[in-house]
Amino acid sequence: MVHCRWKDAYVKTSRKRLAHKHFRLDSGKIKRAQKLLEAETETEAIERALDLVIAEHERDRITWEAQERFLKSGIEIKDVYGKLSH
């Protein structure tokens, strides 16, 4: 099962930034994405899929930065369950 939160990731694009591109893509994947993303058109499905990828990358970047700050903080982690020493 695929859980999709495209509505949270959708980014508005100004008309000035739109460009005509020609790609050879798997039509089955486009139709599947269109259905999963509840997009009315194939173009809308591709736009939403790209928005999801961009949003995921941003979440990963923020998470990585937070992890780096945590590790650099010098906090001592105690292995109270004895699971980290294996």
SVG drawing of the C-alpha trace seen along z (x, -y; Angstrom):
<svg xmlns="http://www.w3.org/2000/svg" viewBox="-9 -34 40 42">
<polyline fill="none" stroke="black" stroke-width="0.4" points="0.0,0.0 1.3,-3.5 0.6,-6.3 0.8,-9.6 0.7,-13.1 1.1,-15.0 -1.2,-17.8 1.3,-18.7 4.2,-18.8 2.5,-20.6 4.4,-23.7 2.8,-26.3 4.7,-27.1 4.4,-30.4 3.4,-30.2 6.7,-32.0 8.7,-29.0 6.8,-26.4 8.6,-25.0 7.7,-22.5 9.8,-19.4 9.6,-16.2 10.4,-12.9 10.0,-9.3 8.3,-7.9 6.6,-4.7 2.9,-5.4 2.0,-2.8 4.0,-4.6 2.4,-7.9 -1.1,-6.4 -0.3,-4.8 1.1,-8.0 -1.9,-9.9 -4.3,-7.6 -2.2,-7.6 -1.9,-11.4 -5.5,-11.9 -4.3,-14.1 -6.7,-15.1 -4.0,-15.1 -0.7,-13.3 1.1,-16.7 -0.4,-17.3 0.7,-13.9 4.2,-14.5 4.2,-18.0 2.9,-16.5 5.5,-13.6 8.3,-16.1 7.0,-18.2 7.0,-15.1 10.6,-14.3 11.7,-17.9 9.8,-18.0 11.3,-14.6 14.8,-15.8 14.1,-18.9 12.9,-16.8 15.9,-14.5 18.3,-17.6 16.6,-19.1 16.7,-15.7 20.4,-15.2 21.3,-18.7 19.4,-18.0 21.3,-14.7 24.6,-16.4 23.8,-19.1 22.8,-16.4 26.0,-14.4 28.2,-17.5 26.4,-18.6 28.6,-16.1 25.6,-14.5 26.4,-11.1 24.0,-8.3 23.6,-5.6 22.7,-2.1 20.2,-1.3 19.0,1.8 22.4,3.1 21.6,3.2 24.3,0.8 27.3,2.8 26.6,5.8"/>
</svg>
